Amino acid sequence: MKLIIGGVRGTNTVAQPDFVKYGGETTSLLIESQAGGRILIDAGTGIRSLGARLAEDPGSRSVLLLITHYHLDHIVGLPSLGLLYDKEWRIKIAAQKHQEFDVESIMRRIMDKPFWPLQVSDLAASIQFESLPAAANGSPLRWDGLEIRWCPLHHPGGCTAYRIDEPATGASLVFATDVEWAESSEEEQSLLRALCVQPKPADLLLMDAQYEASEYEKFRGWGHSTWEEGLALATSLGIPRLRLIHHDPQKNDEALDRLNAEITTQAPFASLARSSEELNLSS
């Protein structure tokens, strides 16, 4: 299983030269299975480059797009996904319902008039929407050699963490963006812990770490965690690799380099994620 990071910036894009190293695109990931299956997670601005990568791939013309939640920085890139305009592609877009909002209504809204010239009904690709149940208590969602499980996260308006397993290789990862660990209830924390270790400890955890512990109180209630909390969680669960995500748009490369040095000194298995980073996972 391979992970490709298209964007890992939180809240909004940044384009200044001193933000290039870690990237200025907002959240989007691509996961490729050994069998040729492809899953995208989130449609931030980073999805544009990931879509271009898929378009050039001679493999299957199908992809699953999982959405964690409907805040703009995680869905604003959808109209820029070139696959939507290609009749050869089959795209399933799946997410949980958050409050009264479901995935189909939100995706249609972001491409509705007057915001975009083409609406969902005009797209050349075959589009299918699926609302995921509140919890993946039964069989996981299966997609081309990959299995998907999920749980809710503590975030304003709701958010979903996803676990992707590849049974053929035993590889697994958990993606937990936009979670405020300090404000999470015991039940919410227990659900994420369980997702990380069942059926076995994940090989990789990607976790929201927009803040440092020293600055967190100023942003309490905004829906994000600290890198110290992410590191403590991964350590307690025996997860061997940690990538910290959803970087503060106010922190440039120099600031993130300082953080990354502190993180890797404490835990060599952990680091800040970067746009365009590729990770191969196998157990």
C-alpha positions in Angstrom: 0.0 0.0 0.0 1.3 3.4 -0.9 0.3 6.8 0.5 0.8 10.0 -1.5 0.1 13.4 0.2 -1.4 16.0 -2.1 -1.9 18.7 0.6 -1.5 18.9 4.3 -2.1 22.6 5.2 -4.9 23.5 7.5 -7.6 26.2 7.3 -6.5 27.9 4.0 -3.9 27.7 1.3 -0.7 29.6 1.4 1.5 30.3 -1.6 4.5 32.4 -0.5 8.0 31.1 -1.3 8.8 30.4 2.4 5.9 27.9 2.6 7.0 25.6 -0.2 8.9 22.9 1.8 5.9 21.6 3.7 3.4 22.8 1.1 0.6 25.3 0.9 -2.2 23.0 -0.5 -5.1 22.0 1.9 -5.9 18.4 2.8 -6.0 15.6 0.3 -4.4 12.1 0.2 -4.2 9.3 -2.2 -3.9 5.6 -1.2 -3.0 3.0 -3.8 -3.4 -0.7 -3.1 -1.1 -3.4 -4.4 -4.0 -4.7 -6.5 -4.5 -1.3 -8.2 -7.3 0.2 -6.1 -7.2 3.9 -5.4 -8.8 5.9 -2.5 -8.7 9.6 -2.2 -9.3 11.2 1.2 -10.7 14.7 1.3 -10.9 17.2 -1.5 -8.8 20.1 -0.4 -6.8 22.0 -3.0 -4.2 19.2 -3.0 -6.6 17.0 -4.8 -5.8 18.7 -8.1 -2.3 17.2 -8.4 -3.5 13.8 -7.2 -6.2 13.8 -9.8 -3.6 14.6 -12.5 -1.5 11.7 -11.2 -4.5 9.3 -11.5 -5.4 10.6 -15.0 -1.9 9.6 -16.2 -2.1 6.2 -14.6 -3.0 3.4 -17.1 -4.8 1.4 -14.4 -8.5 1.2 -13.6 -10.6 4.2 -14.2 -12.4 4.2 -10.8 -11.6 5.8 -7.5 -13.3 6.2 -4.1 -13.3 9.7 -2.6 -13.8 9.7 1.2 -14.7 13.0 2.9 -13.9 13.6 6.5 -16.1 16.6 7.0 -17.6 19.6 5.1 -15.5 22.5 6.1 -14.4 24.4 3.1 -10.6 23.7 3.3 -11.4 20.0 2.9 -13.8 20.2 0.0 -12.9 23.4 -1.9 -10.7 21.5 -4.4 -13.5 19.2 -5.7 -14.3 21.3 -8.8 -10.6 21.2 -9.7 -10.6 17.4 -9.8 -10.0 16.8 -13.5 -11.4 13.2 -13.3 -14.9 14.6 -12.9 -14.8 15.8 -16.5 -13.7 12.6 -18.1 -16.4 10.1 -19.2 -14.0 7.2 -18.7 -14.0 7.6 -14.9 -16.3 6.1 -12.2 -16.1 8.1 -9.0 -17.8 7.1 -5.7 -17.9 9.9 -3.1 -18.7 8.7 0.4 -18.9 10.3 3.8 -20.9 10.3 7.0 -23.8 12.7 7.6 -22.7 15.6 9.8 -25.6 17.4 11.6 -28.3 17.7 8.9 -25.8 17.6 6.0 -25.1 14.6 3.8 -22.4 14.1 1.2 -24.5 14.4 -1.9 -26.2 17.6 -0.9 -22.9 19.2 0.1 -21.0 18.1 -3.1 -23.9 19.4 -5.2 -23.9 22.6 -3.3 -20.2 23.3 -3.8 -20.6 22.9 -7.6 -24.0 24.7 -7.7 -24.7 28.0 -9.4 -23.3 30.7 -9.2 -20.1 29.2 -7.7 -19.1 27.0 -10.7 -20.1 26.9 -14.4 -20.8 23.1 -14.4 -23.1 21.3 -12.0 -22.9 17.7 -10.9 -25.6 16.8 -13.4 -23.3 18.1 -16.2 -20.2 16.1 -15.3 -18.9 13.5 -17.8 -17.7 11.0 -15.2 -20.1 8.5 -13.6 -20.7 9.9 -10.1 -22.1 7.9 -7.2 -22.8 9.2 -3.7 -22.9 7.0 -0.5 -23.8 8.1 3.0 -21.9 6.1 5.5 -23.6 4.8 8.7 -22.8 6.4 12.0 -20.2 3.7 12.9 -18.6 0.8 11.0 -19.7 -1.8 13.4 -20.3 -4.5 10.9 -18.3 -5.4 7.8 -15.9 -2.8 6.6 -16.5 -0.9 3.3 -14.4 -2.7 0.7 -12.8 -1.1 -2.4 -10.4 -2.9 -4.8 -8.3 -4.7 -2.3 -8.7 -2.2 0.5 -10.9 -2.2 3.6 -12.3 1.0 5.2 -13.4 1.6 8.8 -14.2 4.8 10.5 -15.3 6.6 13.7 -16.4 10.1 14.7 -14.0 12.8 15.9 -14.5 15.8 18.2 -14.7 18.8 15.9 -17.1 21.7 15.4 -19.8 20.4 13.0 -18.4 16.8 13.2 -15.6 15.0 11.5 -14.7 11.4 10.7 -11.5 9.4 11.1 -10.7 6.7 8.6 -8.7 3.5 8.8 -7.5 1.9 5.6 -6.3 -1.8 5.7 -4.8 -3.8 2.9 -5.4 -7.5 3.8 -3.1 -8.8 1.1 0.0 -7.1 2.7 -1.2 -6.4 6.2 -0.5 -2.7 5.8 -2.7 -0.2 7.5 -3.1 3.5 8.3 -5.4 5.8 10.3 -6.2 9.3 9.2 -7.5 11.6 11.9 -7.6 15.2 10.8 -9.5 18.0 12.5 -9.8 16.5 16.0 -9.5 18.4 19.3 -8.1 15.7 21.6 -8.2 17.8 24.8 -12.0 18.5 24.4 -12.9 14.9 23.3 -15.0 12.9 25.6 -13.8 9.5 27.0 -16.0 7.8 24.5 -14.7 9.8 21.6 -11.1 9.1 22.7 -11.9 5.4 23.1 -13.4 5.1 19.6 -10.3 6.6 18.0 -8.0 4.4 20.1 -10.0 1.4 19.0 -9.8 2.4 15.4 -6.0 2.7 15.7 -5.5 -0.8 17.1 -8.2 -3.0 15.7 -7.7 -5.5 14.2 -4.1 -4.7 14.9 -2.1 -1.5 15.6 -1.9 0.6 12.5 1.4 0.9 10.7 0.9 4.7 10.4 -1.1 7.3 12.1 -1.7 10.7 10.5 -3.1 13.1 13.1 -4.1 16.7 13.4 -1.4 18.7 15.2 -2.1 22.3 14.2 -1.0 23.7 17.5 1.9 23.5 20.0 1.0 22.9 23.6 2.2 26.4 24.5 -0.3 28.1 22.2 -3.3 25.7 22.6 -5.2 27.6 25.2 -5.6 30.6 22.9 -7.3 28.3 20.4 -9.3 26.0 22.7 -12.6 25.1 21.1 -11.3 25.6 17.5 -11.3 21.9 16.9 -7.6 21.0 16.6 -4.9 19.2 18.6 -1.2 19.6 19.5 1.7 17.7 18.2 2.5 16.6 21.8 -1.0 15.0 22.0 -0.5 13.2 18.7 2.9 11.9 19.8 1.6 10.7 23.1 -1.3 8.9 21.4 0.9 7.1 18.9 3.4 6.1 21.6 0.7 4.7 23.9 -0.8 2.6 21.2 2.5 1.2 19.9 2.1 2.7 16.4 5.5 2.7 14.7 5.1 5.7 12.4 3.5 9.1 12.9 2.9 12.0 10.5 1.5 15.2 12.0 -0.8 17.1 9.8 -3.1 20.1 9.3 -0.2 22.6 9.5 -1.0 26.1 10.8 -1.2 28.4 7.8 0.6 31.1 9.8 3.7 28.9 10.2 6.3 29.1 7.4 9.0 26.6 6.6 11.4 28.0 9.2 8.8 27.7 11.9 7.8 24.2 10.9 11.5 23.2 10.6 11.9 24.2 14.2 8.9 22.1 15.3 10.0 19.2 13.2 13.4 19.2 14.8 11.9 19.2 18.2 9.5 16.3 17.3 12.1 14.1 15.7 14.5 14.6 18.6 11.9 13.3 21.0 10.6 10.5 18.7 12.5 9.5 15.6 9.4 7.7 14.3 7.5 10.9 14.1 7.7 14.0 11.8 5.6 16.7 10.2 4.0 15.5 6.9 4.8 17.3 3.7 3.0 17.8 0.4 4.2 15.3 -2.3 5.6 13.0 0.3 5.1 9.3 -0.6 5.2 6.5 1.9 5.2 2.8 1.3 3.5 0.7 3.9 3.8 -3.0 4.6 3.7 -5.2 7.7 
